[in-house]
Amino acid sequence: MVEISVLCRFVVFLVVVQCLILFIVSTIFQNHVISTFQKHVSTIQSWTLRSDKISDIRTVITETDLAFMTGEIRNMTKSNPIYRRFNVEHVDAVLRRVNLFLLVSSGPGRVQRRDAIRKTWWKECFSSEKITLACFFITDAGNNQSKFHLQLQRERKHHGDILFQPLSGGVEFGYRFIYHMLYAINNYYFDYVIRMDDDVFFCLSEFLTQLPPVPLQRFHWGWIHCEKFLTRPEESVIMFSYDVIKDFLNQKPNKLWCHPFADQMIAMWLEALDMGHILRHDYRIHHHPVVQEMPTLKDRRYVCRDYLAIHGSSPKDVLNFWKTKSDLGPKDLYSIDRLTRSCPSTFSFDWNSLGIWQYRPKKCITKPVWNTRKHQTKDGMYVGRLGSSFNKAQKKNNKPLKKVYIKAV
C-alpha cells in the first residue's frame, strides 16, 4: 500500500510538472507572437508617424543649386509676355527650400473663414528640423478705395500670413491658379505645392504622415471629376509635384489656354501635355454636397480618422471639426500614392459638355475676358455653389451635380 501511495504521488508530481512546463512554454510563445506583432505594427507606425521621412532621403540641394534654379525660373517668368503681366513678387534673392508649399485662396471679405482656419488646423503648419512647410492665405489686392483694403492691411500686419495677387476679383480662378503657381515657383523650391479653397477643413498633420517617403515625380493628389469627356481635377483641393508645375508653366505662350475656372484650364493643359494619366483621386476628400446639407457629416466626431479634407465647411463647421479631431490618427497607415487611384475611364475633356460651367477657352496671350455674371454677386464676388444665381441656372439647365465615389484599390 505504501508503494502504491508513493507511486500515485509521483505520478501526480509528474502531471503537475508537465502542466507547469506546458504553461511556461505557451506563455513564452504567446509573448513572442505578441512581441513580434507589436514590433511589426511599431515598424509601420514609426514610418507613417515620422515627420522626418521626407527630409531623411530627399536630395540635398546646395546654395549653388538654388541660385542656379532661381535664375532659370525668374528668367523664364520675365521672358514670357503672359507672366510679365502678373508682376510676380520676389521675396528673397534666392529660392527658399521647403518640402510643402501650401496656399489657401480666399476672398478679400472672407475674414471669418480665415480666422476659423487660424484657430484650428493652421496651427499644424509649422516647420521642424526634419520637414519644412510654408503656408499662406492669398487674396486679391484690390486698391486703396476697396472696402476691404484697410481690414486686409491690418490683418496682414497682425498675422503675417497673407499674400496679395494683382487681380481684380470675381470669377478669375484660372488667372489665380497661374499666379499662385508663378508665385510658388519664383520664391520656393518645393517637393509639392498644394492649393485649396478657404472653406476646407484640412487634416494637415494626418496628411503629412502620409506623404510618400520619397518625393514623387509627375504626381497629382486631389479629387477628380470622373465623368466621360469631362475628366478634370477638382480645384478646391489640389496638389502637384514640382516638375508638373514647371511643365505647366514652360508651355509656349502661344499654346497656353486660359479659362475662368482653373479645373477646366488644368484639364486642357494636361491634355495638351499628354499628362492626363497622372491624376489620382483620394476618396478621403469630401467635395459635395456642402457640410450643412449632410447632418451625418456635420455632427461627426473624429473626422480625421476617415477624411483628409472636407470641402464646403463653414467657419462653424471648421471649429466643430477641430474640437473633436483628436490625436487618434488616420485609419489607413499607407502613403497617399497607395490610397489613391485613377479614374476608371480614359482621360478626356470636352469643354462643350459642361452646361452651367461652360465658358469658351481662350489663348492666354490674347488677354481674354469672359462674361461671368451668372456666377457673380452684384459686387462682383463669386456666388459659390449655393448662391441664388447658381441655383437658378442649375435648375434651368436641369443638370444636377454628379456625385462620384471611387473606392481605393
C-alpha positions as CSV (number, residue, x, y, z in Angstrom):
1,M,0.0,0.0,0.0
2,V,2.9,2.3,0.8
3,E,4.5,1.7,-2.5
4,I,1.2,2.4,-4.3
5,S,0.7,5.7,-2.4
6,V,4.3,6.8,-3.2
7,L,3.7,5.9,-6.9
8,C,0.5,7.9,-7.0
9,R,2.2,10.9,-5.5
10,F,5.0,10.6,-8.1
11,V,2.5,10.4,-10.9
12,V,0.7,13.5,-9.6
13,F,4.0,15.3,-9.3
14,L,4.9,14.4,-12.9
15,V,1.5,15.7,-14.1
16,V,1.9,18.9,-12.2
17,V,5.4,19.4,-13.6
18,Q,4.2,18.7,-17.1
19,C,1.3,21.2,-16.8
20,L,3.7,23.8,-15.5
21,I,6.1,23.2,-18.4
22,L,3.3,23.5,-20.9
23,F,2.1,26.7,-19.2
24,I,5.6,28.2,-19.3
25,V,6.1,27.2,-22.9
26,S,2.8,28.5,-24.1
27,T,3.3,31.8,-22.2
28,I,6.8,32.3,-23.8
29,F,5.3,31.5,-27.3
30,Q,2.4,33.8,-26.8
31,N,4.6,36.7,-25.6
32,H,6.9,36.1,-28.6
33,V,3.9,36.3,-31.0
34,I,2.6,39.4,-29.3
35,S,6.1,41.0,-29.3
36,T,6.6,40.1,-33.0
37,F,3.2,41.6,-33.9
38,Q,3.8,44.8,-31.8
39,K,7.2,45.1,-33.4
40,H,5.6,44.9,-36.9
41,V,2.9,47.4,-36.0
42,S,5.5,49.7,-34.5
43,T,7.5,49.5,-37.7
44,I,4.5,50.6,-39.7
45,Q,3.6,53.3,-37.3
46,S,7.1,54.6,-37.0
47,W,7.2,55.1,-40.7
48,T,3.8,56.7,-41.0
49,L,4.2,58.9,-38.0
50,R,7.7,60.1,-38.7
51,S,7.7,63.7,-39.6
52,D,11.2,63.4,-40.9
53,K,10.7,60.7,-43.6
54,I,10.9,63.2,-46.4
55,S,14.0,65.1,-45.4
56,D,15.9,61.9,-44.5
57,I,16.1,60.8,-48.1
58,R,15.4,63.9,-50.1
59,T,18.1,65.1,-52.4
60,V,20.5,67.6,-50.8
61,I,20.1,71.0,-52.6
62,T,23.1,73.3,-52.2
63,E,23.0,77.1,-52.2
64,T,24.7,76.9,-55.7
65,D,21.8,74.7,-57.0
66,L,19.2,77.1,-55.6
67,A,20.9,80.1,-57.1
68,F,21.0,78.5,-60.5
69,M,17.3,77.4,-60.3
70,T,16.4,80.9,-59.1
71,G,17.9,82.5,-62.2
72,E,16.4,79.9,-64.5
73,I,12.9,80.2,-63.1
74,R,12.9,84.0,-62.9
75,N,14.3,84.4,-66.4
76,M,11.5,82.1,-67.7
77,T,8.9,84.3,-66.0
78,K,10.4,87.5,-67.2
79,S,10.7,86.4,-70.8
80,N,7.1,85.2,-71.0
81,P,4.8,88.0,-72.1
82,I,1.8,86.4,-70.3
83,Y,3.6,86.0,-67.0
84,R,5.2,89.5,-67.1
85,R,1.6,90.9,-66.7
86,F,1.4,89.4,-63.2
87,N,4.3,91.3,-61.8
88,V,5.2,88.4,-59.5
89,E,6.8,89.4,-56.2
90,H,10.3,88.1,-55.3
91,V,10.6,87.8,-51.6
92,D,14.2,86.7,-51.4
93,A,17.2,86.9,-53.8
94,V,17.3,83.1,-53.8
95,L,14.6,80.4,-53.7
96,R,13.6,79.1,-50.3
97,R,13.7,75.3,-49.9
98,V,10.6,73.7,-48.4
99,N,9.0,70.3,-48.6
100,L,5.5,71.5,-48.9
101,F,4.2,74.9,-50.1
102,L,0.5,75.4,-49.1
103,L,-1.8,78.2,-50.4
104,V,-5.3,78.9,-49.3
105,S,-7.2,81.0,-51.8
106,S,-9.5,83.4,-50.0
107,G,-11.9,86.2,-51.0
108,P,-11.0,89.6,-49.5
109,G,-14.1,89.7,-47.4
110,R,-13.7,86.1,-46.0
111,V,-12.0,87.1,-42.8
112,Q,-14.3,84.8,-40.8
113,R,-13.2,81.8,-42.8
114,R,-9.5,82.7,-42.4
115,D,-9.9,83.2,-38.7
116,A,-11.6,79.8,-38.3
117,I,-8.7,78.2,-40.1
118,R,-6.1,80.1,-38.0
119,K,-7.8,78.9,-34.8
120,T,-7.8,75.3,-36.0
121,W,-5.7,73.3,-38.5
122,W,-3.5,76.2,-39.4
123,K,-1.7,75.6,-36.0
124,E,-0.3,72.4,-37.5
125,C,1.5,74.2,-40.2
126,F,5.0,74.7,-38.8
127,S,8.5,73.6,-39.8
128,S,10.8,71.4,-37.8
129,E,14.4,70.3,-38.3
130,K,13.2,67.5,-40.4
131,I,10.3,68.8,-42.6
132,T,9.7,72.3,-43.8
133,L,6.4,73.9,-44.7
134,A,5.3,77.3,-45.9
135,C,1.6,78.2,-45.5
136,F,-0.2,81.4,-46.7
137,F,-3.6,82.8,-47.5
138,I,-3.7,84.6,-50.8
139,T,-6.3,87.1,-51.9
140,D,-7.0,89.9,-54.3
141,A,-5.0,93.1,-53.6
142,G,-7.8,95.4,-54.8
143,N,-6.9,99.1,-54.4
144,N,-6.9,101.9,-51.8
145,Q,-10.6,102.5,-52.4
146,S,-11.6,98.9,-51.8
147,K,-13.9,98.5,-48.8
148,F,-11.7,95.6,-47.7
149,H,-8.3,97.4,-48.1
150,L,-7.8,98.7,-44.5
151,Q,-9.1,95.5,-43.0
152,L,-6.7,93.4,-45.1
153,Q,-3.8,95.6,-44.3
154,R,-4.4,95.3,-40.6
155,E,-4.9,91.5,-40.9
156,R,-1.7,91.1,-42.9
157,K,0.3,93.2,-40.3
158,H,-1.2,91.3,-37.4
159,H,-0.8,87.7,-38.7
160,G,1.8,88.0,-41.4
161,D,0.3,85.1,-43.4
162,I,-1.5,86.9,-46.3
163,L,-0.2,87.3,-49.8
164,F,-1.8,89.7,-52.4
165,Q,-2.4,88.8,-56.0
166,P,-2.7,91.6,-58.7
167,L,-6.2,90.6,-59.9
168,S,-9.5,92.5,-59.9
169,G,-11.5,89.7,-58.2
170,G,-14.6,87.8,-59.2
171,V,-14.5,84.6,-61.3
172,E,-10.9,84.6,-62.3
173,F,-9.9,81.2,-60.9
174,G,-7.8,80.3,-64.0
175,Y,-5.7,83.5,-63.7
176,R,-5.5,83.0,-59.9
177,F,-4.1,79.5,-60.4
178,I,-1.5,80.8,-62.8
179,Y,-0.4,83.5,-60.4
180,H,-0.4,81.0,-57.4
181,M,2.0,78.7,-59.3
182,L,4.1,81.6,-60.6
183,Y,4.5,82.9,-57.0
184,A,5.3,79.5,-55.6
185,I,7.9,78.6,-58.2
186,N,9.5,82.0,-58.2
187,N,10.0,82.0,-54.5
188,Y,10.3,78.4,-53.3
189,Y,11.9,75.2,-54.4
190,F,9.3,72.6,-53.1
191,D,8.6,68.9,-53.4
192,Y,4.9,69.6,-53.6
193,V,2.6,72.6,-53.8
194,I,-1.0,72.3,-52.6
195,R,-3.7,74.9,-53.3
196,M,-7.1,74.8,-51.6
197,D,-10.2,77.0,-51.0
198,D,-10.9,78.7,-47.7
199,D,-14.0,76.6,-47.0
200,V,-11.9,73.4,-46.5
201,F,-11.2,71.7,-43.2
202,F,-7.8,70.1,-43.7
203,C,-6.4,67.3,-41.6
204,L,-2.9,68.6,-42.1
205,S,-1.0,66.6,-39.5
206,E,-2.6,63.3,-40.8
207,F,-1.8,64.3,-44.4
208,L,1.9,65.0,-43.6
209,T,2.3,61.5,-42.1
210,Q,1.1,60.0,-45.4
211,L,3.2,62.0,-47.9
212,P,5.2,59.5,-49.9
213,P,8.6,58.7,-48.3
214,V,10.5,59.8,-51.4
215,P,9.2,62.9,-53.3
216,L,7.4,61.6,-56.3
217,Q,7.6,62.9,-59.9
218,R,4.7,63.6,-62.2
219,F,2.4,63.4,-59.1
220,H,-1.1,64.8,-58.5
221,W,-3.2,64.4,-55.4
222,G,-6.8,65.5,-55.0
223,W,-10.4,64.8,-56.0
224,I,-11.3,64.0,-59.7
225,H,-14.4,64.6,-61.6
226,C,-14.5,61.2,-63.3
227,E,-17.1,61.9,-66.0
228,K,-16.9,60.8,-69.6
229,F,-15.4,63.5,-71.8
230,L,-15.2,65.8,-68.7
231,T,-12.4,64.3,-66.7
232,R,-10.8,67.1,-64.7
233,P,-9.2,67.7,-61.2
234,E,-11.3,69.5,-58.7
235,E,-9.5,72.8,-57.9
236,S,-10.8,73.2,-54.4
237,V,-8.1,70.8,-53.0
238,I,-5.3,70.1,-55.5
239,M,-1.7,69.2,-55.2
240,F,1.1,68.7,-57.8
241,S,4.8,67.8,-57.6
242,Y,7.3,70.5,-58.6
243,D,8.1,69.0,-62.0
244,V,4.4,69.1,-63.1
245,I,4.1,72.8,-62.2
246,K,7.3,73.5,-64.1
247,D,5.9,71.7,-67.2
248,F,2.7,73.7,-66.9
249,L,4.5,77.0,-66.9
250,N,7.0,76.1,-69.5
251,Q,4.3,75.8,-72.2
252,K,4.9,78.2,-75.1
253,P,3.0,81.5,-74.7
254,N,1.0,81.0,-78.0
255,K,0.0,77.5,-76.8
256,L,-1.2,78.3,-73.3
257,W,-5.0,78.1,-72.7
258,C,-6.9,80.2,-70.2
259,H,-10.3,79.7,-68.7
260,P,-12.4,81.4,-65.9
261,F,-12.3,78.1,-63.9
262,A,-9.0,76.5,-63.0
263,D,-10.1,72.9,-63.1
264,Q,-11.1,73.2,-66.8
265,M,-7.9,75.1,-67.6
266,I,-5.7,72.5,-65.9
267,A,-7.6,69.7,-67.8
268,M,-6.7,71.4,-71.1
269,W,-3.1,71.7,-70.1
270,L,-3.0,68.0,-69.1
271,E,-4.5,67.1,-72.4
272,A,-2.0,69.3,-74.4
273,L,0.9,67.8,-72.5
274,D,-0.4,64.2,-72.6
275,M,-0.4,64.0,-68.8
276,G,-3.9,63.1,-68.0
277,H,-2.8,59.7,-66.6
278,I,-1.1,61.4,-63.6
279,L,-4.5,62.3,-62.0
280,R,-5.0,60.5,-58.7
281,H,-8.3,60.5,-56.8
282,D,-8.4,60.3,-53.0
283,Y,-11.7,59.1,-51.7
284,R,-11.0,60.6,-48.3
285,I,-11.5,64.1,-49.7
286,H,-15.2,65.2,-49.3
287,H,-16.2,67.5,-52.1
288,H,-20.0,67.6,-52.4
289,P,-22.5,68.4,-51.0
290,V,-21.6,71.1,-48.5
291,V,-21.4,70.1,-44.9
292,Q,-24.6,71.9,-43.9
293,E,-26.6,69.6,-46.2
294,M,-25.1,66.5,-44.6
295,P,-26.2,66.1,-40.9
296,T,-24.3,62.9,-40.6
297,L,-21.1,64.6,-41.6
298,K,-21.9,67.9,-39.8
299,D,-22.2,66.2,-36.4
300,R,-19.4,63.7,-37.0
301,R,-16.7,63.3,-34.4
302,Y,-13.0,62.4,-35.2
303,V,-13.4,63.3,-38.9
304,C,-9.7,62.9,-39.5
305,R,-10.0,59.2,-38.9
306,D,-11.8,58.9,-42.2
307,Y,-11.1,62.1,-44.1
308,L,-8.1,64.2,-45.1
309,A,-10.1,67.2,-46.4
310,I,-13.7,68.4,-46.2
311,H,-14.7,70.9,-48.8
312,G,-17.8,73.0,-48.1
313,S,-17.1,73.6,-44.4
314,S,-18.4,76.9,-42.9
315,P,-16.4,78.6,-40.2
316,K,-18.6,77.0,-37.6
317,D,-18.1,73.6,-39.2
318,V,-14.3,74.1,-39.1
319,L,-14.3,75.0,-35.4
320,N,-16.6,72.0,-34.6
321,F,-14.4,69.5,-36.5
322,W,-11.3,70.8,-34.7
323,K,-12.9,70.3,-31.3
324,T,-13.3,66.6,-31.8
325,K,-10.4,66.0,-34.2
326,S,-8.4,64.0,-31.5
327,D,-5.0,62.6,-32.0
328,L,-6.1,59.1,-33.0
329,G,-4.6,59.5,-36.4
330,P,-6.0,58.2,-39.7
331,K,-7.3,54.6,-40.0
332,D,-5.0,54.0,-43.0
333,L,-1.3,53.9,-42.5
334,Y,-0.1,53.9,-46.1
335,S,1.2,56.8,-48.1
336,I,-1.3,58.7,-50.2
337,D,0.1,57.3,-53.5
338,R,-1.1,53.8,-52.4
339,L,-4.5,55.0,-51.3
340,T,-5.4,56.9,-54.4
341,R,-6.4,55.7,-57.9
342,S,-7.1,56.8,-61.4
343,C,-10.5,57.3,-63.0
344,P,-11.9,54.0,-64.4
345,S,-12.2,55.6,-67.9
346,T,-9.5,57.1,-70.1
347,F,-8.8,60.8,-69.6
348,S,-10.7,63.0,-71.9
349,F,-12.0,66.6,-71.7
350,D,-14.5,68.5,-73.9
351,W,-15.5,71.9,-72.5
352,N,-18.6,72.0,-74.7
353,S,-20.3,69.4,-72.4
354,L,-20.2,71.4,-69.2
355,G,-23.6,73.2,-69.0
356,I,-23.7,75.8,-66.3
357,W,-19.9,75.8,-66.0
358,Q,-19.4,76.2,-69.7
359,Y,-17.1,79.0,-71.0
360,R,-15.1,79.0,-74.2
361,P,-11.4,78.6,-73.5
362,K,-9.2,81.3,-75.0
363,K,-5.5,81.7,-75.5
364,C,-3.9,83.5,-72.6
365,I,-1.7,85.6,-74.8
366,T,-4.8,87.5,-76.0
367,K,-5.6,88.8,-72.5
368,P,-9.1,87.2,-72.6
369,V,-12.1,88.2,-70.5
370,W,-15.4,86.4,-70.1
371,N,-18.9,87.5,-69.1
372,T,-19.2,85.6,-65.8
373,R,-22.2,87.4,-64.3
374,K,-24.2,84.2,-63.8
375,H,-21.5,83.2,-61.2
376,Q,-21.2,86.6,-59.5
377,T,-23.0,88.6,-56.9
378,K,-23.8,92.2,-57.5
379,D,-20.5,93.4,-56.1
380,G,-18.6,91.0,-58.4
381,M,-17.8,88.3,-55.8
382,Y,-18.1,84.6,-56.8
383,V,-21.5,83.4,-55.8
384,G,-20.4,79.9,-54.8
385,R,-22.0,76.6,-55.2
386,L,-25.1,77.5,-53.1
387,G,-25.7,81.0,-54.3
388,S,-29.1,82.0,-55.7
389,S,-27.8,82.8,-59.2
390,F,-26.1,79.4,-59.4
391,N,-29.3,77.6,-58.2
392,K,-31.4,79.3,-60.8
393,A,-29.0,78.5,-63.6
394,Q,-28.6,74.9,-62.4
395,K,-32.3,74.4,-62.3
396,K,-32.7,75.9,-65.8
397,N,-30.0,73.6,-67.2
398,N,-31.5,70.7,-65.4
399,K,-28.1,69.2,-64.8
400,P,-27.6,68.4,-61.1
401,L,-24.1,68.0,-59.8
402,K,-22.9,64.4,-60.1
403,K,-21.6,62.5,-57.1
404,V,-18.6,60.4,-57.8
405,Y,-17.3,57.8,-55.4
406,I,-14.1,55.9,-56.2
407,K,-13.0,53.1,-53.9
408,A,-9.4,52.7,-53.1
409,V,-7.5,49.8,-54.6
